Amino acid sequence: MTPIVAIDTNVIARFLREDHSQLFDQASDIFTRCQNGEFRLYIDPVIVAETAWLFSSHYNLPRSEIVKQLITLISPDWIICPQKRILISALATFTRTNLSFIDCWLIAVCERKGIALKTFDDQIIRILKKP
């Protein structure tokens, strides 16, 4: 059985941002070894949310760039990311709105599971009313 290794936001940030050469090399090694089948990577949806927040608040990256990088990151089969479809839906909403990623996540979860969402947030209400 192939072992599973979890990674945190710091590993993802160093890998995607390439802003610290030594840590980028270490992060890159993790992804290369995983891609080569040495182990599988587990990326929790909370870590994806934290990365989206970090990239938008600290790095001021455009939402479209954040979404592109995160979808590319979680898409390979050798990446274990629970609820990938919900994450991808949340990321799509994140791209086309000004909502926080957490709000986008909640909308995607409710849509996927057929759960009604009650909120006082006018922006979310407008999104929910769109066909």
C-alpha positions as CSV (number, residue, x, y, z in Angstrom):
1,M,0.0,0.0,0.0
2,T,1.3,3.4,-1.0
3,P,1.9,5.7,2.1
4,I,0.0,9.0,2.4
5,V,1.7,12.2,3.4
6,A,-0.3,15.4,4.3
7,I,1.1,18.8,3.5
8,D,0.2,22.2,4.9
9,T,-0.2,25.6,3.5
10,N,3.4,26.5,3.9
11,V,4.5,23.7,1.6
12,I,1.9,24.7,-1.0
13,A,2.9,28.4,-0.8
14,R,6.6,27.7,-1.2
15,F,6.0,25.4,-4.1
16,L,3.6,27.6,-6.0
17,R,5.2,31.0,-5.2
18,E,8.8,29.9,-5.5
19,D,9.7,32.8,-3.3
20,H,12.2,31.0,-1.0
21,S,14.7,28.9,-3.0
22,Q,15.6,26.4,-0.3
23,L,12.0,25.8,0.8
24,F,10.9,25.7,-2.9
25,D,13.5,23.0,-3.5
26,Q,12.2,21.0,-0.6
27,A,8.5,21.4,-1.6
28,S,9.3,20.6,-5.2
29,D,11.0,17.4,-4.0
30,I,7.9,16.4,-2.1
31,F,5.7,16.8,-5.2
32,T,8.3,15.1,-7.5
33,R,8.5,12.1,-5.1
34,C,4.8,11.9,-4.9
35,Q,4.3,12.2,-8.7
36,N,6.8,9.3,-9.0
37,G,4.6,7.1,-6.8
38,E,6.7,7.1,-3.7
39,F,3.7,8.3,-1.7
40,R,0.4,10.1,-2.2
41,L,-0.2,13.6,-1.0
42,Y,-3.2,14.5,1.1
43,I,-4.4,18.1,0.8
44,D,-7.3,18.9,3.1
45,P,-10.0,21.3,1.9
46,V,-9.2,23.5,4.9
47,I,-5.6,23.8,3.6
48,V,-7.0,24.8,0.2
49,A,-9.1,27.5,1.9
50,E,-6.2,28.8,3.9
51,T,-4.0,28.9,0.8
52,A,-6.7,30.9,-1.1
53,W,-6.9,33.3,1.8
54,L,-3.0,33.6,2.0
55,F,-2.7,34.2,-1.7
56,S,-5.5,36.8,-1.8
57,S,-4.7,38.7,1.4
58,H,-0.9,38.4,1.7
59,Y,0.2,38.1,-1.9
60,N,-2.7,40.1,-3.4
61,L,-3.0,37.7,-6.3
62,P,-5.9,38.0,-8.7
63,R,-8.6,35.5,-7.9
64,S,-8.3,34.0,-11.4
65,E,-4.6,33.3,-10.8
66,I,-5.4,31.8,-7.3
67,V,-8.0,29.5,-8.8
68,K,-5.9,28.4,-11.7
69,Q,-3.0,27.5,-9.4
70,L,-5.2,25.7,-6.8
71,I,-7.2,23.7,-9.4
72,T,-3.9,22.6,-11.1
73,L,-2.6,21.7,-7.6
74,I,-5.5,19.5,-6.5
75,S,-6.4,17.9,-9.9
76,P,-3.8,15.1,-10.4
77,D,-4.9,11.6,-9.4
78,W,-2.0,11.2,-7.0
79,I,-3.3,14.1,-4.9
80,I,-5.9,13.0,-2.3
81,C,-8.2,16.0,-1.7
82,P,-11.5,15.1,-0.2
83,Q,-14.5,16.7,-1.9
84,K,-12.5,17.8,-5.0
85,R,-15.6,18.5,-7.0
86,I,-17.0,20.7,-4.3
87,L,-13.7,22.5,-4.0
88,I,-13.6,23.1,-7.8
89,S,-17.2,24.4,-7.6
90,A,-16.2,26.7,-4.7
91,L,-13.2,27.9,-6.6
92,A,-15.3,28.7,-9.7
93,T,-17.7,30.8,-7.5
94,F,-14.6,32.5,-5.9
95,T,-13.4,33.5,-9.3
96,R,-16.7,35.2,-10.4
97,T,-17.7,36.9,-7.1
98,N,-16.2,39.0,-4.3
99,L,-17.3,36.5,-1.7
100,S,-14.8,35.0,0.7
101,F,-13.6,31.5,-0.2
102,I,-15.4,30.2,2.9
103,D,-18.7,31.6,1.7
104,C,-18.0,30.1,-1.7
105,W,-17.3,26.7,0.0
106,L,-20.6,26.9,1.9
107,I,-22.5,27.6,-1.3
108,A,-20.9,24.7,-3.1
109,V,-21.5,22.3,-0.2
110,C,-25.1,23.2,0.0
111,E,-25.6,23.0,-3.8
112,R,-23.9,19.6,-4.0
113,K,-25.8,18.1,-1.1
114,G,-29.1,19.7,-1.9
115,I,-29.2,21.6,1.4
116,A,-31.1,24.9,1.7
117,L,-28.8,27.8,2.8
118,K,-30.3,30.5,5.1
119,T,-28.2,33.7,5.3
120,F,-28.5,37.4,5.9
121,D,-25.7,38.1,3.5
122,D,-27.2,39.9,0.5
123,Q,-24.4,39.0,-1.8
124,I,-24.9,35.3,-1.1
125,I,-28.6,35.6,-1.5
126,R,-28.0,37.1,-5.0
127,I,-25.7,34.2,-5.9
128,L,-28.3,31.7,-4.7
129,K,-31.0,33.3,-6.8
130,K,-29.0,33.1,-10.1
131,P,-30.0,30.2,-12.3
